[in-house]
Amino acid sequence: MRNRLANETSTYLLQHADNPVNWYPWGEEALTLARKQDKPILLSVGYSACHWCHVMAHESFEDSETAAIMNEYFVNIKVDREERPDVDSIYMKAVVAMAGQGGWPMTVFLTPEGEPFFGGTYYPPVPRYGMPSFKQVLMSAAQAWQERRGDVLEQANNLTHHIRSTIDLAQNLKMGDLDEQLLVQAQRGIERQFDFRKGGFGRAPKFPQPMTIEFLLRRYLSTGEQQILRMVELTLEQMAYGGIYDQLGGGFARYSTDDDWLVPHFEKMLYDNALLSRVYLHAWQITKRPLFRRIAEETLDWALVELCHESGGFHSSLDADSEGEEGRFYVWSADEVHTLLGGDAEPFMLLYDVTESGNWEGKNILRIVRDIKNLSKEIERDPEEVSRLLNQARLRLYEARSKRIWPGRDEKILTAWNGLLLASLAEAGRDLNRPEFSKAAVNLAEHLFRHHRSEEGRLWRTWKPGLPAKYNAYLDDYAFLAEGLLSLYQSTFNERWFLWAQELVDVMLDHFRDEENGGFFDTSDDHEVLIHRPKDLQDNAIPSGNSAAVGVLLKLSLYTGQSHYWDIAQEVTSAMGQAMSSYPLGFGHWLCATEFMWPLLAR
């Protein structure tokens, strides 16, 4: 029998609809059942493009013996972290507190009241690498609930108190000055963690960190320091040449597992490519380097071809896996390249690091290891001829790859992520003279207005073709979309988009602002009541809702001349000064807002 996930909008939940596990979506039905049956809750959180989520699903959730244990002892709830970032955020804090680190898939055991008492991430089907099997974890949690209830409830109370105490703003932070010294300290902190060999920040796994790069671009414009521009250019070059970038189809994978940007986890997320296309665009605006323009255009072209729905909205992601293997869609053997390209294979293989032995698990991830000028000398052929040959070779391989079994696509259309892409499309259409980008931006805004906005002017989080939109939108939905609409207004001067942006910001102030402690909650004041009302401040793969809210408030203040927008933004940002200067890599978008604000404050 299909479980209760069959009618969900989430591709991730639908992937589990035929599991023998009696899954419930997060909601009152499951929570009421847990209280009625006095059973603990097993909460499993992940997302569609997550490789290890698929691994655990195949190993455990599709296994009838494991499912029987889960069904007997627990009420089982499956959550898509992208649809319910509030649930994910709350229980991730508990997992990090218990295990020292978090990740997905996330596995958390809760009391019937929703309070966590044990959890972790991926668990193998048999004991491995010092980890217990998932069955052992299940039986231990069930036994603890039945035989040591007092200890379990005490642990749950302690973890819940920990979650509620991390109210991230104003309670533990003091108002400070937003001055040049803060920006200098943040810049120096970033420099100390920069990889001057291969670009990027820190060691593997390496994430692109577009918000940090945006801050550095702004610092370069303010100071003219060549060292700053060197960090930006090296990072953008190495990512563009690496395996993290799809050399045939465009677009970036989520991160690199190695220091050299060669081996990604192959999932391609809309939000990464929205942010990275914009940072490459900004780098081109400053340097006029053709490489940066090409990557910005190719990334947006990829989104239009592979993620755009006919309604104008954009789907969420492409999976890492196809045919049960991570990266299979994207890698090549030397024989495949020889067969497809024949006598033209040599220059392509030399440029893109294709060898008989391969550069990853016997296969080849395409990356650029030469420039065309030097390659032409090496093979003694005309550079224009070589460039033309390589373009034809890329098209041939892309066409051949398109006939493979494609990675799964997460069909849901998220307001926040589409807001990020709206900003990039609108700006790129304007600055690159690409009318198709401008048209796509207008179509996207029309889609969001038609499908994601309620009659009362509120937003929905997610929409899927053929189903009604659902879930009260979060802070980042309002802030990212307002930013995108302002970018679209700059391109079209259609007052409609400006007025909608202002409407969204006013809703944000009315329903998300924390009047007592400062800043904004991630959830609205009429949202479902959970064990904690989250307020995340740190920028992660995407800007935090709070830093995005600050950015759009600042711009709206300058557009309208209404000082209360600016005053709120300045108050919130001032409380983040110590965090920005001490941990700059975690607060890149905050630093961009501060850099934007500082020249006006210094007058």
N, C-alpha and C positions, 0 to 999 in steps of 0.2 A: 504494500500500500504506500502511496505517496504520502509524505508527512505534510506538515502545515506550511511549507515554504512554496508551494506550487504557484501561488498567485502573487508573489512578491515582485517588486520592480527591480530588485538587485540581481544582477547576473551571478554574483557570488552566492547568494542564497539559493538561487535556482540551480546552481551547480550541485547543491546538496539535497535537492527536492526528492531524489530517488534513493537517498541513503536509507539503510535499515534503522538508523537512529530516528527516534521520534522527536525531530526538531520542532521548536516553536520560534517564530520571530520574537524580538523583544516587544513586550506589551503586557497589558493587564491580564490577559488570559493565562499566560505562563506564570506570572507572579502570583496570581490568585491560586492556581493549581498547586504551586509549591507550598503555599501557606496551608492550603486545605489538606494536602497529603503529608505535611511536615517533612518534606524532602529538600535537601540542598539543591541548589541550581548549579549546573555546569554551563558556564558561559564561554563560548568559543567565538573569537573575533578575528576577522581577516579581511581580505579583499580579493577581487577576481584575478588580478594580474600577479598575485603573490606565488612564487614558485614553491616555497616550503608549505604554504597553505594547501597546495595541491598534493604535495608529498604526504602530509599527514592525513588528508582526506582519503587517499588511496590506501594507505597503510592501516588506518584505524577506523574512519567513519564509514567506509564501505565494507568493513569486516563484520560479519554477523555476530561473532562471539563478543567482540568489543562493544558492538551496539547493544547486545543483550544486557551487558553490565550497566551501560549508560542508562538504558531504559528502565531497568529495575530500581536503580538506586538514586537517580537524579531526574530533575526536570531540565531538559536540554534546550538551551537557547543559542541560536546562531545569529551573529550580528555582522553586518557589513560596516566596517569602520568609516567608510567614505560617506555612507548615508547617515550614520549615527556617530559623529565625532565626539559628541558629549559622553556617550557610554564608553567609547574607546578611551577617551582622556581620563575619565574617573578611574577606571579599573587598571589602566596602564600605570598610574601612580602607585597602586597597590602592588602590582607585579614588580616594579622597579624597587620598591621598598623591601620586598621579600627576596628577590633574586639578584638584585644589584644591576640588572639591565632588563630591557624590554624588547619586544619585537613581535612579529606576526608569523605564524598564527599565535594568538594569545589565548591561553587556557586559564580560566579563573573559576574557583569554586566559591559560591555565595550562600549565605543563609537565605531562607525564604523572604527575609526583609531586604535582600539585595546587598547585604554587607559582606565584603570579601574576607575569606579566612585562609585561602591557600591559592597559589597560582604559579604559572610559568609561561613558557612559550611553546616551542615544538617539543613533543615527546615521541620517542621512537616506539615501534611495535614490540621490540625486544630490548633488554638492557644493552646499552651501547655507549662507549666513550664515557663511562662513569655515570651515565644517566639511567634512571629507572625506566622500565617500559611504561607505556601509557596505561595498560591494564593494572600494573602495580600502583600507579598513582591513583587511578580510579578507586581501587579497593581500599587503599590507605585513607583516602578522603571519606569514603562511605563508612569505614570502620570508625574513624575519628568522630563523625557525626553521630553515630549510634552509641558509641561506648565512652566518649570523652567530650560530651556536649558542653560541659562547663568550660573546658580549655578552648574549644572551638569558638564559643561565643565571646570569650575574653579576647582571643586573637582577632576576631572580627571587629570587636569594639575598638581595639587599639589601632587597627588598620584604618577603620573609618575615621577615627579621630585624626590620624595622620593626614588622610586625604583632605579633611575639612580644614586642617590647620595651614595647608599650603595655599593661602588666599593670595598669592602672588603679587600683590601691589599695595602700597601705601601703609599697610599694617606694619610691615617690616622694613620699608624703605622711606628715606627722608627726601624731602624736596631739595633739589640741588640746582646749581647754576648750569645752564646750557651755554658752554663757552668753547672757545677754540682749543683749550687744553684737553677737554674731554675728547674732541675729535682727534687730536694728535695722539693721545694715549691709545685710543682705539686703533688708529692706523698702525702704530708701533706694535701693538699686540698682534695684529694680523700679519705684519711683516715677520714677526718671530716664528710664526707657524707656517710660513710660506715655503713651498718646495721650489727652490730656484733651479732645480734640474728639470723637472717635468711639469711644473705649474701645479696649481691647486693648493689646498691647505691641509696640513697634517699628513698622516700616513693612511695606507689602505685600511678599510674601503674608502675610496675617495668619492665625495659627492660634488656636483658642479658648483654649488653655493652661488647662484646668480645674484642674490641680494647683497652678498659681500662684494662681489665684483661691481655691482651698481654703486655701492658706496665708494669704492676706490675710484671709479670713473668720476664721481662728483668731487672727490678729494683732489684728483688730478686737475680738474677744471678750476678748482679754488686755489691750488698751490703751484701748479706747473711742475711738480716734482717728477722727473723722468723715471725714478725708481718705481713710483706708483704705476705709471703706464706700462713699465716693463712687466710687472706682476700680472696686470690684466692681459696684455697681449700674449705672454707666454702661456697662461692658462687657457685662453680662448683658442690659441693655435693648437695646443696639445690635445684638447678635447675634440676639436674639429678634425684632426688627423687620426684620432684614436678609434678603437673599436667601440667605444661608448656611443659614437656617432654612426648612424646607418649610412655608409658610403654610397649605397645604391638608391635608397628610397628617401633619405633625409630623416631628420628627427633623432632625438637622443634617448638612450636607455636611462634608467633611473640613477644608476651609479656604477662605478668601476670597482671590481673586487681587488684590483692590483694598483700599484703606484703609477703604472705607465699608461693608464686609461685604455688598456687593451681589452680586458675581459669584463664585460658588464654582467649584471643580472639583466636579462634581455627585455624585461617589460618596459613598455613605452607609455608614459603617463601624460595626459593632456596638460596638467599643471606644470610639469618640468619644461615642456616644449613651449608653453605660453611664456614662461619667465625667461627661458634661454633665448628664444627668438627675439625678445625685446632687448635683452642685454647685448646680443650681437648687433642688433640695429643701432643701439646707442654707441657701441664701440666703433661701428662704421661711421656714425655721424661725427665722431671726434677724430678718427684716424684716416678715414676715407680708404681703408684697405679693402680691396675687392673680396678677399677671403671672408671677411666679416659680413659683408653684404650678402654674399652667396649663401652662407650658412643661415642667415636670418630668413632669406627668401625660401630656401629649400625646406627649412623646418616648417614654415607656414604652408607651403605647398603640400608637404606631407600631411599636415592636419586636414587640409581641404580635401585631399584625395582619400585618406584612409580613416578619418574620424568624423567627417561632416555628415549629418543626417539631412534628408531632403527638406525638413522643416526649417533648417538654418542653424539648429543647435549642434553641439559637438559631443560625441560619445566620450567616455572617460579614459579608456586605456586599451592597449593591446597586450595580450598575455605574454609571459616569458616563454611558455611552453607551447609546443605543437607536437602532435603524435606522441605525447607522453614524454618528450625530451625537452630539456631547457635549451633554447637557442637553435634548435634544429632548423628552423625556417631561415636563419640568417647566415649559417656557416657553409663553407665550400671545401670540397676536396680538390686537389690539383687536377685530377682526371676530369672532373666536371668542367673546370675552367678550360682545359685543353679541348674538350669535346665541343664546347659552345663557341670558343673563339678561334680554334684552329691555329693558323699561322700568326694570328694577331695576339696570341696568348702571352708571349714573352714580355712585352712592355707592361701589360696589365699586371702580371704576376710580380714583376720587379717593383712596380709602384705600390701595389697593395699587399705586399708581404705574403704572397701565396707560395708555399713550398710543398714538396712531396710529403714531408714529415708533419707539416701543419704547425700552427702556433698555439693551438688549444685543443687538447684531447684528440690529437690526430687529424683535426680539421683546421680550417683557416677562417679566422675572423678578419674581415677586410679592414686594413688600416693603411694610412699613407706613410711610407718610410723614405721617400725620395721626393724631390721636386722635379717637375717636368723638364726644366732646363738641363739639369744634370743627367736625368734619365736619357734625354735625347743625345747628349754627348756620349753616354755610356754605350748606347746601341747604334750610334752613328746614323741618326735619322733626323729629319727636319722637325723642330719643335712644334710648328703648326700642324704638321702631319700627325705627329704623335698625340697631340691634344685632341685632334679630330678622331683619331682611332680609339682613344681612351673613352671619349664620350659615347661613341657607338658601342664599345664593349660594355659600358655600364648599362646602357639601354637593353642590350641583349641579355645580360645577366638578370636585370630587373624583370624583364618579361618572362624569363625562365623561372625565376623565383616566384612570380605571381601564380604560376601553375602548381606550385606546391600546396600542401594543406596549410592554410593560414592559421596563425595563432588566434585564440578566441578573442573576441572584442567585447568589452563591457559596455552594454548598450545604454546604460542610464546616463542622463544628461544632468549634470550638477550645476546649480546656479553659480556657486563661487568660482569653480574652475573655468566656466564659460566667461565669467566676468574678467578673469585674468587674460584669457585669449582675446576677448573683445578689445582690451586696451592695446594689445600688441598688433592685432589686425588693423585697427583704426590708425594707429601711428605709422605702421609700415606702409599702408596704402597711401597715406599722405606724403611721407618723406621719400619713399622709393618710387613714387609715381606708378603704383601698381593698382589700377582701378578694380581688379578682381578682388584684391584684399579689402578695399573700401566697400565694395558691394557685399562681400561676405560679412563684414562688420555690421552693416545695416541689417542684413538678413538675420544675423545672430541676435541683435537687439530686438528686432521684431519678434523673433521666436520667444525670447525671454519674457517680453511683455505679454505675449499671447498665452503662454503656457505656464509661466512661473510666478505670475502676479495675480493675487486674489482681487476680487472686486473692492475690498476695503483698502487696497494698496499695500498689503503685506506680501511677503515672498514665501514660496515653497522651496524646499531644499532640492528636490529631485523630481525628474519627469522621465518617463519612458514611453516610447511610441505605443499608442494603443491603450494606455492606462492613464488615469488622472494623476496629477502631481500630488506629492505627499510630503509630510514632515514639515513642521514649522522650521523656517529657515534660521540659520545661525548668524552670528555676528559677521563671520567672514563672507557669507553670501551677500549681505547688505553692503559691506565695505568694498569688496572686490568688484561687485557690479557697479556701484556708484563711481569707482575709479575708472572702470571701462567706459561708462557713459560719458564722463567728462572728457575722456580721450576722443570718443566719437563726436562729441560736440565740437571739439577743436578742429576736427576734420570736416564736419558738415555745416556747422553753425546752425543746425536745426535746434531751435529752442526746446523742442519736445524732449530731447535727451538730457539737456541740462536740468529741466524742471523735474524729470523723473529722478535724476541723481540727487537733487535737493530733497525730494520727497523721501527717498531711501535714507538719507542722512538724518532727517528729522525723526523718522521712525526709529532709527538706531538710537538716537538720544532719548526718545520717550520710553523705549522698552528694554534697552540693554545697559544703560549707564548705571554704574554703581555710585550713587550719590554719597554714600557713607565713607567708602574707602578709596574712591577714585577709580578711573578706568572703566572698562566695560566687561560685563559677563559675556560668556560665549553663547548663552541661551537667553531667550527673551523672558520677560516677567510673567508671561502666560504659557510658558513651556511646561511640558510634563515634569512633575516634581521627582527628582532623583535623590540619592543620598547626599548629594553635594551639587552645588551650582558652580560649574567650572569657570575659571577665568585664566586661561593660558596666555602667557606673555611672550614666551620665547619663540623666536622665528625658527622654524624647522625647514622642511622641504618647501613650504609655502610661508608667506608672511603670517604672523599671528593676527588674529582678528583685531586685536588692540592696536598694533602698529599700523595695520592697513586703515583702521578707523582714523587714526591720527593723521595719516597722509592725506586722506580725502577731506578731512576737516580743514586742514591748512589751505588746500587748494580752493575749497568752497568759500572760505573766508576772503581770499583774495579776489575771487570772482564777484562776490556779492557785496563786499565791504562790511559784512556783519561780523563784528569783533568777537561775539560770543563763541563762534566756531573756533577761532584762533585761540581764545583764552582756554577753552577746554582742552584743546590739543596740547598747548604749552604746559598746562598743569599736569597732564598725564605723562608727557615726555620727560618733564623735570624729575619725576619720581623714578625714572629709569636710568638716570645718569650713571650711577655706580655700576649697575649691571652692564651697561653698554661699554664702559671703559675697561671693566675687568674681564668680560667675556664677549669680545666683539663678534666672534664668529657665530654666536647664538642670537645676535641682535642686529643683523645686517639691515633689515628694513627700518628699524628704529633709528639706526645711524643715518640712513638716507633722509628720513624725516628731519632729524636734527641738522644735517648738512643743509637741507632746504630752508630750515628756519633760521639758522645762525646768522646769515648776512643781514636779515631784517632786524634781528635782535641787537646786532652789533652797531646799528646806526645811532 
